[in-house]
């Protein structure tokens, strides 16, 4: 999975050569991950009151969509975060962009340059796939143009970040690699935690 950051930047070259951004980003897969979350059955009689008051099991799946508040992120700014994904709700079907810590430095408007640390986890497994943070990472990712040339979740999600800030981005497949046939993450909902290390105005 060390090639994900390369793919992020490689998308820029592919888009500029073909000019077919819309076609490449379209996805034939349904949004969210491949796990099915059926609604509760109504065929069984209601259990006794003592059973309904019991807390749900940790591994229970429901048809309720997760929100940013359901995702736990720990760790300080510019330090490797720990991402804990919930088990009692389904993968979001819409892009989530949420500031975890506001920055105080320059703002990354469209067209700005940015250096960013990131950690990437897969929704289906909850496992981290890649990170730029030390000691295992290769250092901050250079982003030449904020707002274009990356996966759509980053094109939208990085705009407005301030230097020193930390942001959560949850990307359903159609905003990530859903349009890239054969990509190993084509059907995956991706969870990013991003730290804006340095922002340079356009």
PyMOL commands that place a pseudoatom at each C-alpha (Angstrom):
pseudoatom trace, name=CA, resn=UNK, resi=1, chain=A, elem=C, hetatm=0, pos=[0.000, 0.000, 0.000]
pseudoatom trace, name=CA, resn=UNK, resi=2, chain=A, elem=C, hetatm=0, pos=[2.999, 2.286, -0.198]
pseudoatom trace, name=CA, resn=UNK, resi=3, chain=A, elem=C, hetatm=0, pos=[1.823, 3.406, -3.650]
pseudoatom trace, name=CA, resn=UNK, resi=4, chain=A, elem=C, hetatm=0, pos=[-1.376, 5.154, -2.602]
pseudoatom trace, name=CA, resn=UNK, resi=5, chain=A, elem=C, hetatm=0, pos=[0.309, 8.553, -2.262]
pseudoatom trace, name=CA, resn=UNK, resi=6, chain=A, elem=C, hetatm=0, pos=[1.865, 8.066, -5.694]
pseudoatom trace, name=CA, resn=UNK, resi=7, chain=A, elem=C, hetatm=0, pos=[-1.558, 7.296, -7.122]
pseudoatom trace, name=CA, resn=UNK, resi=8, chain=A, elem=C, hetatm=0, pos=[-2.940, 10.462, -5.536]
pseudoatom trace, name=CA, resn=UNK, resi=9, chain=A, elem=C, hetatm=0, pos=[-0.467, 12.506, -7.540]
pseudoatom trace, name=CA, resn=UNK, resi=10, chain=A, elem=C, hetatm=0, pos=[-0.574, 10.253, -10.591]
pseudoatom trace, name=CA, resn=UNK, resi=11, chain=A, elem=C, hetatm=0, pos=[-4.265, 11.071, -11.007]
pseudoatom trace, name=CA, resn=UNK, resi=12, chain=A, elem=C, hetatm=0, pos=[-3.250, 14.647, -11.757]
pseudoatom trace, name=CA, resn=UNK, resi=13, chain=A, elem=C, hetatm=0, pos=[-1.104, 13.618, -14.719]
pseudoatom trace, name=CA, resn=UNK, resi=14, chain=A, elem=C, hetatm=0, pos=[-3.748, 11.291, -16.090]
pseudoatom trace, name=CA, resn=UNK, resi=15, chain=A, elem=C, hetatm=0, pos=[-6.472, 13.930, -15.866]
pseudoatom trace, name=CA, resn=UNK, resi=16, chain=A, elem=C, hetatm=0, pos=[-4.394, 16.633, -17.533]
pseudoatom trace, name=CA, resn=UNK, resi=17, chain=A, elem=C, hetatm=0, pos=[-3.445, 14.338, -20.446]
pseudoatom trace, name=CA, resn=UNK, resi=18, chain=A, elem=C, hetatm=0, pos=[-6.914, 13.020, -21.194]
pseudoatom trace, name=CA, resn=UNK, resi=19, chain=A, elem=C, hetatm=0, pos=[-9.182, 15.875, -20.139]
pseudoatom trace, name=CA, resn=UNK, resi=20, chain=A, elem=C, hetatm=0, pos=[-11.814, 13.330, -19.202]
pseudoatom trace, name=CA, resn=UNK, resi=21, chain=A, elem=C, hetatm=0, pos=[-12.103, 13.895, -15.481]
pseudoatom trace, name=CA, resn=UNK, resi=22, chain=A, elem=C, hetatm=0, pos=[-15.820, 13.190, -15.297]
pseudoatom trace, name=CA, resn=UNK, resi=23, chain=A, elem=C, hetatm=0, pos=[-15.519, 9.828, -17.071]
pseudoatom trace, name=CA, resn=UNK, resi=24, chain=A, elem=C, hetatm=0, pos=[-12.595, 8.668, -14.925]
pseudoatom trace, name=CA, resn=UNK, resi=25, chain=A, elem=C, hetatm=0, pos=[-14.269, 9.600, -11.649]
pseudoatom trace, name=CA, resn=UNK, resi=26, chain=A, elem=C, hetatm=0, pos=[-17.603, 7.978, -12.431]
pseudoatom trace, name=CA, resn=UNK, resi=27, chain=A, elem=C, hetatm=0, pos=[-18.202, 4.767, -10.544]
pseudoatom trace, name=CA, resn=UNK, resi=28, chain=A, elem=C, hetatm=0, pos=[-20.414, 1.859, -11.463]
pseudoatom trace, name=CA, resn=UNK, resi=29, chain=A, elem=C, hetatm=0, pos=[-20.243, 0.584, -7.889]
pseudoatom trace, name=CA, resn=UNK, resi=30, chain=A, elem=C, hetatm=0, pos=[-22.761, 1.590, -5.211]
pseudoatom trace, name=CA, resn=UNK, resi=31, chain=A, elem=C, hetatm=0, pos=[-21.473, 4.035, -2.626]
pseudoatom trace, name=CA, resn=UNK, resi=32, chain=A, elem=C, hetatm=0, pos=[-20.101, 2.745, 0.641]
pseudoatom trace, name=CA, resn=UNK, resi=33, chain=A, elem=C, hetatm=0, pos=[-18.310, -0.535, 1.296]
pseudoatom trace, name=CA, resn=UNK, resi=34, chain=A, elem=C, hetatm=0, pos=[-19.411, -4.008, 0.217]
pseudoatom trace, name=CA, resn=UNK, resi=35, chain=A, elem=C, hetatm=0, pos=[-20.851, -5.027, 3.595]
pseudoatom trace, name=CA, resn=UNK, resi=36, chain=A, elem=C, hetatm=0, pos=[-24.642, -5.369, 3.678]
pseudoatom trace, name=CA, resn=UNK, resi=37, chain=A, elem=C, hetatm=0, pos=[-26.502, -3.757, 6.568]
pseudoatom trace, name=CA, resn=UNK, resi=38, chain=A, elem=C, hetatm=0, pos=[-30.094, -5.111, 6.510]
pseudoatom trace, name=CA, resn=UNK, resi=39, chain=A, elem=C, hetatm=0, pos=[-32.787, -3.318, 8.491]
pseudoatom trace, name=CA, resn=UNK, resi=40, chain=A, elem=C, hetatm=0, pos=[-33.972, -4.996, 11.698]
pseudoatom trace, name=CA, resn=UNK, resi=41, chain=A, elem=C, hetatm=0, pos=[-36.439, -7.842, 11.153]
pseudoatom trace, name=CA, resn=UNK, resi=42, chain=A, elem=C, hetatm=0, pos=[-40.056, -7.153, 12.100]
pseudoatom trace, name=CA, resn=UNK, resi=43, chain=A, elem=C, hetatm=0, pos=[-41.169, -10.796, 11.941]
pseudoatom trace, name=CA, resn=UNK, resi=44, chain=A, elem=C, hetatm=0, pos=[-40.043, -11.742, 15.450]
pseudoatom trace, name=CA, resn=UNK, resi=45, chain=A, elem=C, hetatm=0, pos=[-42.120, -10.671, 18.480]
pseudoatom trace, name=CA, resn=UNK, resi=46, chain=A, elem=C, hetatm=0, pos=[-40.675, -7.899, 20.614]
pseudoatom trace, name=CA, resn=UNK, resi=47, chain=A, elem=C, hetatm=0, pos=[-38.316, -9.249, 23.293]
pseudoatom trace, name=CA, resn=UNK, resi=48, chain=A, elem=C, hetatm=0, pos=[-39.029, -8.649, 27.000]
pseudoatom trace, name=CA, resn=UNK, resi=49, chain=A, elem=C, hetatm=0, pos=[-38.228, -5.201, 28.337]
pseudoatom trace, name=CA, resn=UNK, resi=50, chain=A, elem=C, hetatm=0, pos=[-35.131, -6.455, 30.165]
pseudoatom trace, name=CA, resn=UNK, resi=51, chain=A, elem=C, hetatm=0, pos=[-33.606, -7.550, 26.867]
pseudoatom trace, name=CA, resn=UNK, resi=52, chain=A, elem=C, hetatm=0, pos=[-34.402, -4.362, 24.954]
pseudoatom trace, name=CA, resn=UNK, resi=53, chain=A, elem=C, hetatm=0, pos=[-32.678, -2.279, 27.600]
pseudoatom trace, name=CA, resn=UNK, resi=54, chain=A, elem=C, hetatm=0, pos=[-29.407, -4.152, 27.150]
pseudoatom trace, name=CA, resn=UNK, resi=55, chain=A, elem=C, hetatm=0, pos=[-26.688, -2.276, 25.213]
pseudoatom trace, name=CA, resn=UNK, resi=56, chain=A, elem=C, hetatm=0, pos=[-26.109, -3.400, 21.616]
pseudoatom trace, name=CA, resn=UNK, resi=57, chain=A, elem=C, hetatm=0, pos=[-23.284, -5.784, 20.849]
pseudoatom trace, name=CA, resn=UNK, resi=58, chain=A, elem=C, hetatm=0, pos=[-19.988, -4.221, 19.764]
pseudoatom trace, name=CA, resn=UNK, resi=59, chain=A, elem=C, hetatm=0, pos=[-20.104, -6.105, 16.470]
pseudoatom trace, name=CA, resn=UNK, resi=60, chain=A, elem=C, hetatm=0, pos=[-23.765, -5.387, 15.700]
pseudoatom trace, name=CA, resn=UNK, resi=61, chain=A, elem=C, hetatm=0, pos=[-24.424, -3.913, 12.261]
pseudoatom trace, name=CA, resn=UNK, resi=62, chain=A, elem=C, hetatm=0, pos=[-27.287, -1.540, 11.580]
pseudoatom trace, name=CA, resn=UNK, resi=63, chain=A, elem=C, hetatm=0, pos=[-28.693, 0.352, 8.638]
pseudoatom trace, name=CA, resn=UNK, resi=64, chain=A, elem=C, hetatm=0, pos=[-27.743, 3.667, 10.279]
pseudoatom trace, name=CA, resn=UNK, resi=65, chain=A, elem=C, hetatm=0, pos=[-25.039, 5.603, 8.457]
pseudoatom trace, name=CA, resn=UNK, resi=66, chain=A, elem=C, hetatm=0, pos=[-21.997, 6.664, 10.452]
pseudoatom trace, name=CA, resn=UNK, resi=67, chain=A, elem=C, hetatm=0, pos=[-21.094, 10.324, 10.919]
pseudoatom trace, name=CA, resn=UNK, resi=68, chain=A, elem=C, hetatm=0, pos=[-17.833, 12.055, 11.772]
pseudoatom trace, name=CA, resn=UNK, resi=69, chain=A, elem=C, hetatm=0, pos=[-18.764, 11.893, 15.467]
pseudoatom trace, name=CA, resn=UNK, resi=70, chain=A, elem=C, hetatm=0, pos=[-18.760, 8.091, 15.312]
pseudoatom trace, name=CA, resn=UNK, resi=71, chain=A, elem=C, hetatm=0, pos=[-15.089, 7.975, 14.282]
pseudoatom trace, name=CA, resn=UNK, resi=72, chain=A, elem=C, hetatm=0, pos=[-12.511, 8.236, 17.048]
pseudoatom trace, name=CA, resn=UNK, resi=73, chain=A, elem=C, hetatm=0, pos=[-9.185, 9.903, 16.272]
pseudoatom trace, name=CA, resn=UNK, resi=74, chain=A, elem=C, hetatm=0, pos=[-6.505, 10.218, 18.935]
pseudoatom trace, name=CA, resn=UNK, resi=75, chain=A, elem=C, hetatm=0, pos=[-3.021, 11.718, 18.851]
pseudoatom trace, name=CA, resn=UNK, resi=76, chain=A, elem=C, hetatm=0, pos=[-1.584, 15.219, 18.745]
pseudoatom trace, name=CA, resn=UNK, resi=77, chain=A, elem=C, hetatm=0, pos=[-1.109, 17.485, 15.738]
pseudoatom trace, name=CA, resn=UNK, resi=78, chain=A, elem=C, hetatm=0, pos=[1.604, 16.334, 13.331]
pseudoatom trace, name=CA, resn=UNK, resi=79, chain=A, elem=C, hetatm=0, pos=[1.895, 13.075, 15.290]
pseudoatom trace, name=CA, resn=UNK, resi=80, chain=A, elem=C, hetatm=0, pos=[0.753, 9.712, 13.990]
pseudoatom trace, name=CA, resn=UNK, resi=81, chain=A, elem=C, hetatm=0, pos=[-3.001, 9.479, 14.733]
pseudoatom trace, name=CA, resn=UNK, resi=82, chain=A, elem=C, hetatm=0, pos=[-4.882, 6.385, 15.794]
pseudoatom trace, name=CA, resn=UNK, resi=83, chain=A, elem=C, hetatm=0, pos=[-8.152, 5.953, 13.883]
pseudoatom trace, name=CA, resn=UNK, resi=84, chain=A, elem=C, hetatm=0, pos=[-10.853, 3.768, 15.446]
pseudoatom trace, name=CA, resn=UNK, resi=85, chain=A, elem=C, hetatm=0, pos=[-13.840, 3.055, 13.197]
pseudoatom trace, name=CA, resn=UNK, resi=86, chain=A, elem=C, hetatm=0, pos=[-17.270, 2.166, 14.615]
pseudoatom trace, name=CA, resn=UNK, resi=87, chain=A, elem=C, hetatm=0, pos=[-18.865, -1.256, 14.248]
pseudoatom trace, name=CA, resn=UNK, resi=88, chain=A, elem=C, hetatm=0, pos=[-22.496, -0.330, 14.923]
pseudoatom trace, name=CA, resn=UNK, resi=89, chain=A, elem=C, hetatm=0, pos=[-23.203, 1.814, 11.840]
pseudoatom trace, name=CA, resn=UNK, resi=90, chain=A, elem=C, hetatm=0, pos=[-22.594, 1.576, 8.098]
pseudoatom trace, name=CA, resn=UNK, resi=91, chain=A, elem=C, hetatm=0, pos=[-20.047, 3.313, 5.892]
pseudoatom trace, name=CA, resn=UNK, resi=92, chain=A, elem=C, hetatm=0, pos=[-20.987, 6.887, 4.957]
pseudoatom trace, name=CA, resn=UNK, resi=93, chain=A, elem=C, hetatm=0, pos=[-22.326, 7.277, 1.422]
pseudoatom trace, name=CA, resn=UNK, resi=94, chain=A, elem=C, hetatm=0, pos=[-21.473, 10.967, 1.165]
pseudoatom trace, name=CA, resn=UNK, resi=95, chain=A, elem=C, hetatm=0, pos=[-18.140, 12.734, 1.480]
pseudoatom trace, name=CA, resn=UNK, resi=96, chain=A, elem=C, hetatm=0, pos=[-17.373, 13.797, 5.057]
pseudoatom trace, name=CA, resn=UNK, resi=97, chain=A, elem=C, hetatm=0, pos=[-14.983, 16.694, 5.724]
pseudoatom trace, name=CA, resn=UNK, resi=98, chain=A, elem=C, hetatm=0, pos=[-14.570, 17.610, 9.383]
pseudoatom trace, name=CA, resn=UNK, resi=99, chain=A, elem=C, hetatm=0, pos=[-11.987, 19.744, 11.175]
pseudoatom trace, name=CA, resn=UNK, resi=100, chain=A, elem=C, hetatm=0, pos=[-10.574, 17.899, 14.177]
pseudoatom trace, name=CA, resn=UNK, resi=101, chain=A, elem=C, hetatm=0, pos=[-8.304, 20.784, 15.114]
pseudoatom trace, name=CA, resn=UNK, resi=102, chain=A, elem=C, hetatm=0, pos=[-8.436, 24.210, 13.465]
pseudoatom trace, name=CA, resn=UNK, resi=103, chain=A, elem=C, hetatm=0, pos=[-5.190, 25.650, 12.207]
pseudoatom trace, name=CA, resn=UNK, resi=104, chain=A, elem=C, hetatm=0, pos=[-3.920, 29.151, 12.898]
pseudoatom trace, name=CA, resn=UNK, resi=105, chain=A, elem=C, hetatm=0, pos=[-1.626, 29.660, 9.913]
pseudoatom trace, name=CA, resn=UNK, resi=106, chain=A, elem=C, hetatm=0, pos=[-2.193, 30.499, 6.237]
pseudoatom trace, name=CA, resn=UNK, resi=107, chain=A, elem=C, hetatm=0, pos=[-5.323, 29.054, 4.621]
pseudoatom trace, name=CA, resn=UNK, resi=108, chain=A, elem=C, hetatm=0, pos=[-5.136, 26.590, 1.745]
pseudoatom trace, name=CA, resn=UNK, resi=109, chain=A, elem=C, hetatm=0, pos=[-7.339, 28.266, -0.842]
pseudoatom trace, name=CA, resn=UNK, resi=110, chain=A, elem=C, hetatm=0, pos=[-7.777, 26.660, -4.257]
pseudoatom trace, name=CA, resn=UNK, resi=111, chain=A, elem=C, hetatm=0, pos=[-4.484, 26.845, -6.112]
pseudoatom trace, name=CA, resn=UNK, resi=112, chain=A, elem=C, hetatm=0, pos=[-2.306, 27.026, -3.003]
pseudoatom trace, name=CA, resn=UNK, resi=113, chain=A, elem=C, hetatm=0, pos=[0.562, 24.642, -2.304]
pseudoatom trace, name=CA, resn=UNK, resi=114, chain=A, elem=C, hetatm=0, pos=[0.585, 22.373, 0.720]
pseudoatom trace, name=CA, resn=UNK, resi=115, chain=A, elem=C, hetatm=0, pos=[2.723, 19.896, 2.553]
pseudoatom trace, name=CA, resn=UNK, resi=116, chain=A, elem=C, hetatm=0, pos=[0.555, 17.429, 4.448]
pseudoatom trace, name=CA, resn=UNK, resi=117, chain=A, elem=C, hetatm=0, pos=[0.970, 14.437, 6.703]
pseudoatom trace, name=CA, resn=UNK, resi=118, chain=A, elem=C, hetatm=0, pos=[-1.743, 11.809, 6.351]
pseudoatom trace, name=CA, resn=UNK, resi=119, chain=A, elem=C, hetatm=0, pos=[-2.867, 8.436, 7.638]
pseudoatom trace, name=CA, resn=UNK, resi=120, chain=A, elem=C, hetatm=0, pos=[-5.167, 6.250, 5.532]
pseudoatom trace, name=CA, resn=UNK, resi=121, chain=A, elem=C, hetatm=0, pos=[-7.440, 3.491, 6.841]
pseudoatom trace, name=CA, resn=UNK, resi=122, chain=A, elem=C, hetatm=0, pos=[-9.864, 1.189, 5.001]
pseudoatom trace, name=CA, resn=UNK, resi=123, chain=A, elem=C, hetatm=0, pos=[-13.438, 1.233, 6.264]
pseudoatom trace, name=CA, resn=UNK, resi=124, chain=A, elem=C, hetatm=0, pos=[-14.091, -2.459, 5.582]
pseudoatom trace, name=CA, resn=UNK, resi=125, chain=A, elem=C, hetatm=0, pos=[-11.223, -3.696, 7.751]
pseudoatom trace, name=CA, resn=UNK, resi=126, chain=A, elem=C, hetatm=0, pos=[-10.545, -0.728, 10.010]
pseudoatom trace, name=CA, resn=UNK, resi=127, chain=A, elem=C, hetatm=0, pos=[-6.854, -1.246, 9.325]
pseudoatom trace, name=CA, resn=UNK, resi=128, chain=A, elem=C, hetatm=0, pos=[-4.345, 1.445, 8.440]
pseudoatom trace, name=CA, resn=UNK, resi=129, chain=A, elem=C, hetatm=0, pos=[-3.147, 1.052, 4.858]
pseudoatom trace, name=CA, resn=UNK, resi=130, chain=A, elem=C, hetatm=0, pos=[-0.563, 3.813, 4.639]
pseudoatom trace, name=CA, resn=UNK, resi=131, chain=A, elem=C, hetatm=0, pos=[0.911, 6.723, 6.545]
pseudoatom trace, name=CA, resn=UNK, resi=132, chain=A, elem=C, hetatm=0, pos=[3.372, 9.538, 5.939]
pseudoatom trace, name=CA, resn=UNK, resi=133, chain=A, elem=C, hetatm=0, pos=[4.100, 10.022, 9.649]
pseudoatom trace, name=CA, resn=UNK, resi=134, chain=A, elem=C, hetatm=0, pos=[7.442, 8.938, 11.099]
pseudoatom trace, name=CA, resn=UNK, resi=135, chain=A, elem=C, hetatm=0, pos=[8.960, 6.557, 11.812]
pseudoatom trace, name=CA, resn=UNK, resi=136, chain=A, elem=C, hetatm=0, pos=[7.330, 4.352, 9.149]
pseudoatom trace, name=CA, resn=UNK, resi=137, chain=A, elem=C, hetatm=0, pos=[6.265, 7.109, 6.748]
pseudoatom trace, name=CA, resn=UNK, resi=138, chain=A, elem=C, hetatm=0, pos=[8.355, 8.963, 4.210]
pseudoatom trace, name=CA, resn=UNK, resi=139, chain=A, elem=C, hetatm=0, pos=[7.497, 12.449, 5.424]
pseudoatom trace, name=CA, resn=UNK, resi=140, chain=A, elem=C, hetatm=0, pos=[4.871, 15.021, 4.404]
pseudoatom trace, name=CA, resn=UNK, resi=141, chain=A, elem=C, hetatm=0, pos=[3.303, 14.722, 0.969]
pseudoatom trace, name=CA, resn=UNK, resi=142, chain=A, elem=C, hetatm=0, pos=[3.907, 17.649, -1.387]
pseudoatom trace, name=CA, resn=UNK, resi=143, chain=A, elem=C, hetatm=0, pos=[0.660, 18.865, -2.941]
pseudoatom trace, name=CA, resn=UNK, resi=144, chain=A, elem=C, hetatm=0, pos=[1.451, 21.241, -5.820]
pseudoatom trace, name=CA, resn=UNK, resi=145, chain=A, elem=C, hetatm=0, pos=[-2.078, 22.564, -6.325]
pseudoatom trace, name=CA, resn=UNK, resi=146, chain=A, elem=C, hetatm=0, pos=[-4.799, 22.410, -3.693]
pseudoatom trace, name=CA, resn=UNK, resi=147, chain=A, elem=C, hetatm=0, pos=[-8.222, 21.763, -5.212]
pseudoatom trace, name=CA, resn=UNK, resi=148, chain=A, elem=C, hetatm=0, pos=[-7.175, 19.859, -8.336]
pseudoatom trace, name=CA, resn=UNK, resi=149, chain=A, elem=C, hetatm=0, pos=[-5.185, 16.901, -9.585]
pseudoatom trace, name=CA, resn=UNK, resi=150, chain=A, elem=C, hetatm=0, pos=[-5.889, 14.527, -6.693]
pseudoatom trace, name=CA, resn=UNK, resi=151, chain=A, elem=C, hetatm=0, pos=[-8.719, 12.169, -5.850]
pseudoatom trace, name=CA, resn=UNK, resi=152, chain=A, elem=C, hetatm=0, pos=[-11.971, 14.128, -5.586]
pseudoatom trace, name=CA, resn=UNK, resi=153, chain=A, elem=C, hetatm=0, pos=[-12.168, 13.699, -1.807]
pseudoatom trace, name=CA, resn=UNK, resi=154, chain=A, elem=C, hetatm=0, pos=[-8.855, 15.546, -1.472]
pseudoatom trace, name=CA, resn=UNK, resi=155, chain=A, elem=C, hetatm=0, pos=[-9.699, 18.110, -4.165]
pseudoatom trace, name=CA, resn=UNK, resi=156, chain=A, elem=C, hetatm=0, pos=[-12.721, 19.136, -2.105]
pseudoatom trace, name=CA, resn=UNK, resi=157, chain=A, elem=C, hetatm=0, pos=[-11.508, 18.248, 1.359]
pseudoatom trace, name=CA, resn=UNK, resi=158, chain=A, elem=C, hetatm=0, pos=[-8.213, 20.143, 1.511]
pseudoatom trace, name=CA, resn=UNK, resi=159, chain=A, elem=C, hetatm=0, pos=[-9.641, 23.525, 0.473]
pseudoatom trace, name=CA, resn=UNK, resi=160, chain=A, elem=C, hetatm=0, pos=[-9.949, 25.808, 3.469]
pseudoatom trace, name=CA, resn=UNK, resi=161, chain=A, elem=C, hetatm=0, pos=[-7.493, 23.987, 5.727]
pseudoatom trace, name=CA, resn=UNK, resi=162, chain=A, elem=C, hetatm=0, pos=[-5.169, 26.234, 7.692]
pseudoatom trace, name=CA, resn=UNK, resi=163, chain=A, elem=C, hetatm=0, pos=[-1.553, 25.490, 8.432]
pseudoatom trace, name=CA, resn=UNK, resi=164, chain=A, elem=C, hetatm=0, pos=[-1.328, 23.582, 11.703]
pseudoatom trace, name=CA, resn=UNK, resi=165, chain=A, elem=C, hetatm=0, pos=[-4.837, 22.179, 11.363]
pseudoatom trace, name=CA, resn=UNK, resi=166, chain=A, elem=C, hetatm=0, pos=[-5.978, 18.553, 11.388]
pseudoatom trace, name=CA, resn=UNK, resi=167, chain=A, elem=C, hetatm=0, pos=[-8.889, 17.334, 9.275]
pseudoatom trace, name=CA, resn=UNK, resi=168, chain=A, elem=C, hetatm=0, pos=[-10.867, 14.114, 8.887]
pseudoatom trace, name=CA, resn=UNK, resi=169, chain=A, elem=C, hetatm=0, pos=[-11.923, 13.109, 5.369]
pseudoatom trace, name=CA, resn=UNK, resi=170, chain=A, elem=C, hetatm=0, pos=[-14.152, 10.073, 4.778]
pseudoatom trace, name=CA, resn=UNK, resi=171, chain=A, elem=C, hetatm=0, pos=[-14.265, 9.232, 1.084]
pseudoatom trace, name=CA, resn=UNK, resi=172, chain=A, elem=C, hetatm=0, pos=[-16.902, 6.900, -0.409]
pseudoatom trace, name=CA, resn=UNK, resi=173, chain=A, elem=C, hetatm=0, pos=[-15.622, 5.032, -3.493]
pseudoatom trace, name=CA, resn=UNK, resi=174, chain=A, elem=C, hetatm=0, pos=[-16.945, 7.530, -6.033]
pseudoatom trace, name=CA, resn=UNK, resi=175, chain=A, elem=C, hetatm=0, pos=[-14.846, 10.289, -4.437]
pseudoatom trace, name=CA, resn=UNK, resi=176, chain=A, elem=C, hetatm=0, pos=[-11.752, 8.072, -4.219]
pseudoatom trace, name=CA, resn=UNK, resi=177, chain=A, elem=C, hetatm=0, pos=[-10.780, 5.256, -6.600]
pseudoatom trace, name=CA, resn=UNK, resi=178, chain=A, elem=C, hetatm=0, pos=[-14.228, 4.041, -7.662]
pseudoatom trace, name=CA, resn=UNK, resi=179, chain=A, elem=C, hetatm=0, pos=[-13.721, 5.152, -11.255]
pseudoatom trace, name=CA, resn=UNK, resi=180, chain=A, elem=C, hetatm=0, pos=[-10.420, 3.322, -11.678]
pseudoatom trace, name=CA, resn=UNK, resi=181, chain=A, elem=C, hetatm=0, pos=[-11.201, -0.160, -12.920]
pseudoatom trace, name=CA, resn=UNK, resi=182, chain=A, elem=C, hetatm=0, pos=[-8.932, -2.782, -11.452]
pseudoatom trace, name=CA, resn=UNK, resi=183, chain=A, elem=C, hetatm=0, pos=[-7.688, -0.547, -8.628]
pseudoatom trace, name=CA, resn=UNK, resi=184, chain=A, elem=C, hetatm=0, pos=[-7.438, -2.564, -5.406]
pseudoatom trace, name=CA, resn=UNK, resi=185, chain=A, elem=C, hetatm=0, pos=[-9.339, 0.180, -3.531]
pseudoatom trace, name=CA, resn=UNK, resi=186, chain=A, elem=C, hetatm=0, pos=[-12.019, 0.760, -6.184]
pseudoatom trace, name=CA, resn=UNK, resi=187, chain=A, elem=C, hetatm=0, pos=[-14.851, -0.418, -3.921]
pseudoatom trace, name=CA, resn=UNK, resi=188, chain=A, elem=C, hetatm=0, pos=[-13.434, 0.831, -0.648]
pseudoatom trace, name=CA, resn=UNK, resi=189, chain=A, elem=C, hetatm=0, pos=[-14.547, 3.706, 1.575]
pseudoatom trace, name=CA, resn=UNK, resi=190, chain=A, elem=C, hetatm=0, pos=[-11.361, 5.444, 2.709]
pseudoatom trace, name=CA, resn=UNK, resi=191, chain=A, elem=C, hetatm=0, pos=[-10.734, 7.319, 5.942]
pseudoatom trace, name=CA, resn=UNK, resi=192, chain=A, elem=C, hetatm=0, pos=[-7.990, 9.965, 6.000]
pseudoatom trace, name=CA, resn=UNK, resi=193, chain=A, elem=C, hetatm=0, pos=[-6.629, 12.038, 8.848]
pseudoatom trace, name=CA, resn=UNK, resi=194, chain=A, elem=C, hetatm=0, pos=[-4.617, 14.937, 7.418]
pseudoatom trace, name=CA, resn=UNK, resi=195, chain=A, elem=C, hetatm=0, pos=[-2.345, 17.489, 9.079]
pseudoatom trace, name=CA, resn=UNK, resi=196, chain=A, elem=C, hetatm=0, pos=[-1.579, 20.676, 7.142]
pseudoatom trace, name=CA, resn=UNK, resi=197, chain=A, elem=C, hetatm=0, pos=[2.146, 20.983, 7.823]
pseudoatom trace, name=CA, resn=UNK, resi=198, chain=A, elem=C, hetatm=0, pos=[2.829, 23.939, 5.542]
pseudoatom trace, name=CA, resn=UNK, resi=199, chain=A, elem=C, hetatm=0, pos=[0.602, 26.072, 3.336]
pseudoatom trace, name=CA, resn=UNK, resi=200, chain=A, elem=C, hetatm=0, pos=[1.955, 28.419, 0.657]
pseudoatom trace, name=CA, resn=UNK, resi=201, chain=A, elem=C, hetatm=0, pos=[-0.389, 30.861, -1.066]
pseudoatom trace, name=CA, resn=UNK, resi=202, chain=A, elem=C, hetatm=0, pos=[-0.814, 30.557, -4.834]
for i in range(1, 202): cmd.bond("trace and resi %d" % i, "trace and resi %d" % (i + 1))
show_as sticks, trace
zoom trace
